[in-house]
C-alpha cells in the first residue's frame, strides 16, 4: 500500500515544508522583486521562501532585520543548535571583524549542506557546507553563526 503524497505534505512540519520549497527553488531567482540587488538578495530570498510556507512572514532585505524578526517572533521561530534540513543559518552584516563586509543567510539542505542566494548569479544554489560557512563567516569574518527553526 502506497502512502498518499497529499497526506504526507499535510503532515509535514513547517521546517520540512521550508526544506522542500528551498530544494524546489534551486537554480531559480527567488527574489524577483529585486528590492535588494542580486549580490545582496539573500535576506529577501529567504524571506520569500519563508513566506511561501508561512504567509505571515514579512519580506526583510537585510540580515540585521531578518535576525531581529527571528528573535522577536518566538511563536514562529526558535533558536536551535541543530542543522536539520529546513533550518535557517544566519551571520549578520556588521557583526564581525570587518574582513567580510556582508553577512549571509541560508537554509540547511541534506547532509549539512546549505542553500542560499549566490551573489554572483542571483540564483538560489546549494553553495555552502557547515564547514565552508563557518570558515568564511566565523573564522575569517568574525561573525557569529546562528541557527533557527521555523516552528509555526
Secondary structure, DSSP 8 states (H G I E B T S, - for coil): ----HHHHHHHS-HHHHHHHHHHHHTTS-S-TT-SS-GGG-HHHHHHHHHHHH-TT-----SHHHHHHHHHH-TTTEEEES---TT-EEEE-TTSS-SSS---EEEEE-GGGEEEEE-TTT--EEEEEEHHHHIIIIIIIT----EEEEE--
